[in-house]
Amino acid sequence: MPYEIELAEPVKAQLRHHLTTRSRSIFLTAIKAQLLYEPPVETRNRKRLRPNPLAPWELRVGDLRVFYEVAEEGAKRVYILAVGEKRGNSLWIGGEEVSL
């Protein structure tokens, strides 16, 4: 049974205002391919993060970083909490540089 994917409100704003159409398309394709089934399993592009204020999991898709958490109690859901863009050694989320 696939997981339900839910976008946080700030993520919806990030998609509209800070990502290009091409980046949005890559993002949507990646979350459907990578997070519908077995999102809490580490792979080459998915990893559990050290404790941080953003999210417990990261999905890497090219220069994009998708930060999410998995809820398996009751309905299986994946909550997308933030989407960022990697530029060199910097992570940019919502037009601001963020450090983890």
N, C-alpha and C positions, 0 to 999 in steps of 0.2 A: 504494500500500500504506500503510495507516495506521500511525502510530507507536504503540508500546506506552507506556502511561502507568503510571509506578510512583511510589507515595507513600512518602516517607521515614517512618520510625517516629515522629519528633516531629510530623509532619504529621497522622498518624492520631490522636495524642493531642490535638492542637489542634482537630481536627474534632469529637472527642467532648466535650471539656471547655470549649472557648472559643467555639464558634460555635453559634448557634441552629439549629434544624431548618431554618428558612427559608434561612439563610445557607449551610448545608451543601448544600441542594438547588440553590441558585444556583451554588455552587462546582462541583458535579458537572456540572451542565448546561453551564457555561461551559468547563470543561476538555475536555469531549467535543466541543463545537462549535468551540473555538478551537485546541486543541492536538493533535488527532488527525492533522490534515493541515497540513503546512507550518509547524510551530512556530518554525523559525528565520527566518521572514519577518516583518519589522516591519510592523505595521498601526497603526490608530488606538489600539487597546487593548493591543498587544504592543510592547514595545521592549527593545532591548539596553541594559543598564545600564553605567555606568562601573564599573571594577574596585571590588569591595566584598567583604566576607567572607561575604555571604549567597548570592548567585546571579548568574549573568550575564544572565538574562532576567526580565522582569516582565510579568504579564498583569493588566490592570486590569478589574475587574468591579464596577461601582458603587463601594461603599466597601471592597470586598475587594481585596487584592493577593496574587497568586499568584506566587511566586518559583520559577523552574525553570531547569534546564539541559538541553541537547539533546545526545544521543550518537548520532552517525550511523555510527560504525564498527561493523561487524557488524550486529546487530539494531538497528533504529531505535527509540530510546527517549527518552522525556521523563521526567526525574526531577523530581518536585515536591519542593522542599527546604523550603519554608515557606509558610504562609498567614497573612496579616496583615489587620488592619482599620484603615482610615484614619479617624482622628477629628480633624477640623480639620487642623492641620499636623503631627499626630503619627501615627506608625505603631506599632501594637500587635501583637505576635506572642506568642502563648502567655501573655497577661496581663501582658506587660512592654513598656514603651516602647522602641523600637529606632530608632536613627538610622543612615542609610546614608551 
